[in-house]
């Protein structure tokens, strides 16, 4: 269970007011003292998350959030961070403590807009003598089922977990869906430069290789400088070639005519994001000028390397094509502007470190603001002049 990437886990976020019992519930579900429990309002200062395994659901991450009504000195900032948790939330648990629940209703409504399934519970029933009436009143007010629970005693928590399992959206996705089938030979061209972790493969390579094995294909791995030898070592060309985006041009020159070519970044753009919108977004290249402004967004926060694709190579290629005065902003990790209107184009990485919900929330922000958005693999194929010869869907 611990080997499952956080990006592949179901993200369950717990929302509620200060002292609603969020931390106690997280500790109860995980069976560990993950979150600090205290009667002092504002004890949970930042979202706290824990990887767990839930029977019937599988690998998950449960997230404890600061109180919706935090009035401490940094309360407003904490409430904003709580709201940002929604960007990566697959399932929301909202805890109520009173029939006055305006803040909780706002979270529930935001979940409805974002199409996030919600489980609502009345907390602290061990302290309430009239909780059945409160459950009925709240159910009528909110128009939804209310579960009575006590995180302290454990009463109702098992049923809460069952509800979480029951409402999980049923969606099985594959990175290489539609690109290959059992028995196909797949050549993976994987540069191992300074940006690759020493002694390990990067996450997209690991996930893709594992999936190819599970799907019954025959993966063959090489670096770009050994690609010709790899091709010569097999009797017939591979059905599929997957390359790192930065090696597109070199790989395309060696690609057998009958082999299909794609990239890890394009595969993850399909798997995590909206490939149709990314393909539409790349058309913005035709409108760029030396005074245009571009945002490059990376999901991870690794230390930049000399030949980092997002922070070095891509900006260099763009400025060479559109002019040295091209303005390029780069953000990493959770840093992603609320307002994207200043940009002519957003270029997002393959987002192997984000779950699908997180990527789609960023894509939707760009779409609703009318800002073009694309992906590393798509734009590098376009800039190389081979996008029409690369498989993207």
C-alpha positions as CSV (number, residue, x, y, z in Angstrom):
1,X,0.0,0.0,0.0
2,X,2.8,2.4,0.9
3,X,4.3,2.0,-2.6
4,X,1.2,3.5,-4.3
5,X,2.0,7.0,-5.5
6,X,0.0,9.8,-3.8
7,X,-1.2,10.9,-7.3
8,X,-2.9,7.5,-7.7
9,X,-4.7,7.6,-4.4
10,X,-8.3,8.7,-3.7
11,X,-8.1,12.1,-1.9
12,X,-10.6,12.3,1.0
13,X,-10.8,15.8,2.6
14,X,-12.5,16.5,6.0
15,X,-14.0,20.0,6.4
16,X,-15.7,21.7,9.3
17,X,-15.5,24.4,11.8
18,X,-12.8,24.7,14.5
19,X,-13.3,21.9,17.1
20,X,-15.8,20.0,14.9
21,X,-13.7,16.9,15.6
22,X,-12.0,16.7,12.2
23,X,-8.6,15.7,13.6
24,X,-10.2,13.2,15.9
25,X,-12.1,11.7,13.0
26,X,-8.9,11.5,10.9
27,X,-7.1,9.8,13.8
28,X,-10.0,7.4,14.3
29,X,-10.2,6.4,10.6
30,X,-6.4,6.0,10.2
31,X,-5.9,4.3,13.6
32,X,-3.0,6.6,14.3
33,X,-2.4,10.0,16.0
34,X,-1.9,11.7,12.6
35,X,-3.4,15.1,13.6
36,X,-3.0,17.0,16.8
37,X,-6.2,17.0,18.9
38,X,-6.9,20.0,21.1
39,X,-9.9,22.0,22.4
40,X,-8.0,25.1,21.4
41,X,-9.5,26.7,18.3
42,X,-7.1,26.8,15.3
43,X,-4.9,23.9,16.5
44,X,-4.8,22.5,12.9
45,X,-2.9,25.3,11.2
46,X,-2.3,23.7,7.8
47,X,-3.8,20.8,5.9
48,X,-2.4,17.5,7.2
49,X,-2.6,14.3,5.1
50,X,-2.0,10.6,5.7
51,X,-1.8,7.7,3.3
52,X,-4.2,4.9,4.3
53,X,-5.8,1.8,2.9
54,X,-9.6,1.6,3.1
55,X,-11.3,-1.7,2.6
56,X,-13.5,-1.6,-0.5
57,X,-11.9,1.7,-1.7
58,X,-8.2,0.9,-1.9
59,X,-5.3,3.3,-1.5
60,X,-6.3,6.7,-0.3
61,X,-5.1,9.9,1.3
62,X,-7.2,11.5,4.1
63,X,-6.7,15.2,4.6
64,X,-7.4,17.1,7.8
65,X,-8.1,20.8,7.2
66,X,-8.1,24.0,9.3
67,X,-11.4,25.2,10.7
68,X,-13.7,27.0,8.3
69,X,-14.3,29.7,11.0
70,X,-10.7,30.1,12.2
71,X,-10.5,33.6,13.7
72,X,-6.8,33.4,14.9
73,X,-4.2,35.8,13.6
74,X,-3.5,33.7,10.5
75,X,-7.0,32.4,10.3
76,X,-7.9,34.0,7.0
77,X,-4.9,32.5,5.3
78,X,-5.7,29.1,6.8
79,X,-9.3,29.2,5.5
80,X,-7.9,30.0,2.0
81,X,-5.6,27.0,2.2
82,X,-8.6,24.9,3.2
83,X,-10.5,26.1,0.1
84,X,-7.5,25.2,-2.1
85,X,-7.7,21.6,-0.8
86,X,-10.8,21.3,-2.9
87,X,-8.7,21.5,-6.0
88,X,-7.4,17.9,-5.3
89,X,-10.4,16.5,-3.4
90,X,-12.0,13.4,-4.8
91,X,-14.5,12.9,-1.9
92,X,-15.4,15.5,0.7
93,X,-16.5,14.8,4.3
94,X,-18.3,17.8,5.9
95,X,-18.8,17.8,9.7
96,X,-21.6,19.8,11.2
97,X,-21.8,20.8,14.9
98,X,-24.9,23.0,14.9
99,X,-28.1,23.7,12.9
100,X,-26.4,27.0,12.0
101,X,-24.1,25.9,9.2
102,X,-23.6,28.7,6.7
103,X,-19.8,28.0,6.3
104,X,-20.4,24.3,5.8
105,X,-23.2,25.0,3.3
106,X,-20.7,27.1,1.2
107,X,-18.3,24.1,1.1
108,X,-21.1,21.8,0.1
109,X,-22.2,24.1,-2.6
110,X,-18.7,24.5,-3.9
111,X,-18.4,20.7,-4.0
112,X,-21.6,20.5,-6.0
113,X,-20.2,23.0,-8.6
114,X,-17.0,21.0,-8.8
115,X,-18.8,17.7,-9.0
116,X,-17.1,16.4,-5.8
117,X,-19.2,13.7,-4.0
118,X,-19.9,14.7,-0.4
119,X,-20.7,12.9,2.8
120,X,-22.2,15.0,5.6
121,X,-22.2,14.1,9.2
122,X,-23.3,15.6,12.5
123,X,-20.4,15.3,14.9
124,X,-20.1,15.0,18.7
125,X,-23.3,13.0,19.2
126,X,-21.8,11.7,22.4
127,X,-22.4,15.2,23.8
128,X,-25.8,15.9,22.2
129,X,-29.0,14.6,23.9
130,X,-31.2,15.8,21.0
131,X,-29.1,14.7,18.1
132,X,-31.9,12.7,16.3
133,X,-33.9,15.9,16.0
134,X,-30.9,17.8,14.8
135,X,-30.2,15.2,12.2
136,X,-33.7,15.5,11.0
137,X,-33.6,19.3,11.0
138,X,-30.3,19.4,9.2
139,X,-31.4,16.8,6.6
140,X,-34.4,18.9,5.8
141,X,-32.4,22.1,5.6
142,X,-29.6,20.7,3.4
143,X,-31.7,18.3,1.4
144,X,-29.4,15.4,2.0
145,X,-28.6,12.5,4.3
146,X,-26.9,13.4,7.6
147,X,-24.9,10.7,9.4
148,X,-24.7,11.0,13.2
149,X,-21.2,10.2,14.4
150,X,-18.9,10.5,17.4
151,X,-15.2,10.5,16.4
152,X,-14.4,10.3,20.1
153,X,-16.3,7.0,20.8
154,X,-16.3,5.7,17.3
155,X,-20.1,5.6,17.0
156,X,-21.2,5.9,13.4
157,X,-17.7,6.1,12.0
158,X,-17.9,2.7,10.4
159,X,-21.1,3.7,8.6
160,X,-19.4,7.0,7.5
161,X,-16.5,5.0,6.0
162,X,-19.1,2.8,4.2
163,X,-20.7,5.9,2.7
164,X,-17.3,7.2,1.5
165,X,-16.7,3.8,-0.2
166,X,-20.2,3.8,-1.8
167,X,-19.9,7.3,-3.4
168,X,-16.5,7.0,-4.9
169,X,-16.9,7.7,-8.7
170,X,-16.3,4.4,-10.6
171,X,-13.6,5.2,-13.1
172,X,-10.8,2.9,-14.2
173,X,-8.3,4.7,-16.3
174,X,-5.1,3.4,-18.0
175,X,-2.1,5.5,-19.0
176,X,-1.7,3.7,-22.3
177,X,-5.3,3.0,-23.0
178,X,-5.9,2.9,-26.8
179,X,-2.2,2.9,-27.6
180,X,-1.3,-0.8,-27.2
181,X,-2.6,-4.2,-26.4
182,X,-1.4,-7.5,-24.9
183,X,1.5,-8.9,-26.9
184,X,2.6,-5.6,-28.4
185,X,6.3,-4.6,-28.1
186,X,6.7,-1.2,-26.7
187,X,10.0,0.7,-26.9
188,X,10.5,3.2,-24.1
189,X,13.2,5.8,-24.8
190,X,14.2,7.3,-21.4
191,X,17.0,9.9,-21.0
192,X,18.8,9.5,-17.7
193,X,20.2,13.0,-17.4
194,X,21.0,15.1,-14.3
195,X,17.3,15.8,-13.6
196,X,16.7,12.0,-13.1
197,X,17.0,10.8,-9.5
198,X,20.2,8.9,-8.9
199,X,19.6,5.2,-8.9
200,X,15.9,5.5,-9.7
201,X,13.6,6.1,-12.7
202,X,11.3,9.1,-12.6
203,X,7.6,8.5,-11.7
204,X,6.1,8.6,-15.2
205,X,8.5,5.9,-16.4
206,X,7.9,3.7,-13.4
207,X,4.1,3.9,-13.6
208,X,4.1,3.3,-17.4
209,X,6.5,0.3,-17.3
210,X,4.4,-1.3,-14.5
211,X,1.2,-0.8,-16.4
212,X,2.7,-2.2,-19.6
213,X,3.7,-5.3,-17.7
214,X,0.3,-5.6,-16.1
215,X,-1.4,-5.3,-19.5
216,X,0.7,-8.1,-21.0
217,X,2.8,-6.0,-23.4
218,X,6.6,-6.5,-23.9
219,X,8.4,-3.4,-22.8
220,X,11.9,-2.7,-24.1
221,X,13.8,0.2,-22.4
222,X,16.8,2.2,-23.7
223,X,18.3,5.7,-23.6
224,X,18.2,7.9,-26.7
225,X,21.8,7.1,-27.6
226,X,21.1,3.4,-27.6
227,X,17.8,3.5,-29.5
228,X,19.3,2.4,-32.8
229,X,20.9,-0.7,-31.1
230,X,17.6,-1.4,-29.3
231,X,15.7,-1.4,-32.6
232,X,18.4,-3.6,-34.3
233,X,18.1,-6.1,-31.5
234,X,14.4,-7.0,-32.3
235,X,13.3,-8.8,-35.5
236,X,10.4,-6.5,-36.3
237,X,9.7,-2.8,-35.3
238,X,7.8,-2.2,-32.1
239,X,4.1,-1.4,-32.3
240,X,4.6,1.7,-30.0
241,X,7.5,4.0,-29.1
242,X,7.2,6.1,-26.0
243,X,9.8,8.8,-25.5
244,X,10.7,11.6,-23.1
245,X,9.4,14.8,-24.8
246,X,12.8,16.4,-24.9
247,X,14.1,13.6,-27.2
248,X,11.2,13.9,-29.7
249,X,13.2,15.0,-32.7
250,X,16.1,12.5,-32.2
251,X,13.6,9.6,-31.7
252,X,11.4,10.6,-34.6
253,X,14.4,10.4,-36.9
254,X,15.1,6.8,-35.9
255,X,11.4,5.7,-35.7
256,X,10.4,2.9,-38.0
257,X,7.6,4.0,-40.3
258,X,5.2,1.4,-39.0
259,X,5.8,2.3,-35.3
260,X,3.4,4.7,-33.5
261,X,5.2,7.5,-31.6
262,X,4.0,9.3,-28.4
263,X,5.6,10.7,-25.2
264,X,5.3,10.1,-21.5
265,X,4.0,13.7,-21.1
266,X,1.3,13.2,-23.7
267,X,0.2,10.0,-22.1
268,X,-0.1,11.7,-18.7
269,X,-1.9,14.6,-20.3
270,X,-4.6,12.2,-21.4
271,X,-4.5,10.2,-18.2
272,X,-4.6,13.2,-15.8
273,X,-6.0,16.1,-17.8
274,X,-8.0,17.2,-20.9
275,X,-6.0,16.3,-24.0
276,X,-8.6,17.8,-26.4
277,X,-8.2,21.2,-24.6
278,X,-4.4,20.9,-24.6
279,X,-4.5,20.3,-28.4
280,X,-6.7,23.3,-28.8
281,X,-4.4,25.4,-26.5
282,X,-1.3,24.7,-28.6
283,X,-2.9,26.8,-31.4
284,X,-2.0,29.8,-29.3
285,X,1.6,29.5,-30.5
286,X,0.4,31.1,-33.8
287,X,-0.6,34.2,-31.8
288,X,2.5,34.6,-29.7
289,X,4.6,37.7,-30.1
290,X,7.9,38.9,-28.4
291,X,5.7,40.8,-25.8
292,X,3.5,37.8,-25.0
293,X,3.4,36.3,-21.4
294,X,3.5,32.6,-20.7
295,X,3.1,30.6,-17.5
296,X,4.9,27.4,-17.1
297,X,3.4,25.3,-14.3
298,X,5.1,22.3,-12.7
299,X,3.5,19.9,-10.3
300,X,6.7,19.0,-8.4
301,X,9.1,21.3,-6.6
302,X,12.4,19.7,-7.4
303,X,15.6,21.7,-7.3
304,X,16.2,23.1,-10.9
305,X,19.0,21.3,-12.8
306,X,21.2,22.7,-15.6
307,X,19.0,21.1,-18.3
308,X,15.7,21.1,-16.5
309,X,13.0,20.8,-19.2
310,X,10.4,23.2,-17.7
311,X,12.7,25.8,-16.2
312,X,15.6,25.8,-18.7
313,X,15.0,24.0,-22.0
314,X,11.4,25.0,-22.8
315,X,12.0,28.7,-22.0
316,X,15.1,28.6,-24.2
317,X,13.2,27.1,-27.1
318,X,10.3,29.5,-26.8
319,X,12.5,32.6,-26.6
320,X,14.6,31.4,-29.5
321,X,11.4,31.1,-31.6
322,X,9.4,34.2,-30.4
323,X,12.1,36.6,-29.1
324,X,14.2,37.1,-26.0
325,X,11.7,39.6,-24.6
326,X,9.0,36.9,-24.2
327,X,7.9,37.0,-20.6
328,X,7.9,33.6,-18.9
329,X,6.8,33.0,-15.4
330,X,7.4,29.6,-13.7
331,X,5.6,28.2,-10.7
332,X,6.0,24.8,-9.0
333,X,4.0,22.6,-6.6
334,X,0.9,24.2,-5.1
335,X,1.7,27.6,-6.5
336,X,-0.8,28.3,-9.3
337,X,-2.4,31.8,-9.8
338,X,-6.1,32.2,-9.1
339,X,-6.2,34.8,-11.9
340,X,-4.7,33.7,-15.2
341,X,-6.0,36.5,-17.3
342,X,-2.5,38.1,-17.7
343,X,-1.2,35.1,-19.6
344,X,-1.5,34.3,-23.3
345,X,-0.7,30.7,-22.7
346,X,-0.3,28.3,-19.8
347,X,2.0,25.3,-20.3
348,X,1.5,22.5,-17.7
349,X,3.8,19.6,-17.0
350,X,2.6,16.0,-17.3
351,X,1.6,16.3,-13.6
352,X,2.7,12.8,-12.6
353,X,2.7,14.1,-8.9
354,X,-0.9,15.3,-9.0
355,X,-4.1,13.4,-8.9
356,X,-6.5,13.8,-11.8
357,X,-8.9,16.0,-9.8
358,X,-6.0,18.5,-9.1
359,X,-5.0,18.7,-12.7
360,X,-8.6,19.1,-14.0
361,X,-9.2,21.9,-11.5
362,X,-6.3,23.9,-13.0
363,X,-7.4,23.1,-16.5
364,X,-10.9,24.3,-15.7
365,X,-9.6,27.6,-14.2
366,X,-7.8,28.3,-17.5
367,X,-10.8,27.3,-19.5
368,X,-13.3,29.4,-17.6
369,X,-11.0,32.5,-17.8
370,X,-10.5,32.0,-21.5
371,X,-6.8,31.4,-21.3
372,X,-5.2,28.8,-23.6
373,X,-3.6,25.9,-21.8
374,X,-1.5,23.0,-23.1
375,X,1.0,20.4,-21.9
376,X,4.8,19.9,-22.2
377,X,4.6,16.9,-24.5
378,X,2.0,18.6,-26.8
379,X,3.9,21.9,-27.1
380,X,7.3,20.2,-27.6
381,X,5.9,18.1,-30.4
382,X,4.4,21.2,-32.0
383,X,7.6,23.2,-31.7
384,X,9.5,20.3,-33.2
385,X,7.1,20.3,-36.2
386,X,6.0,16.7,-35.6
387,X,2.7,17.1,-33.7
388,X,0.7,15.8,-36.7
389,X,2.8,12.7,-36.8
390,X,2.6,11.9,-33.1
391,X,-0.3,9.9,-31.5
392,X,-2.1,11.9,-28.8
393,X,-5.5,10.3,-28.6
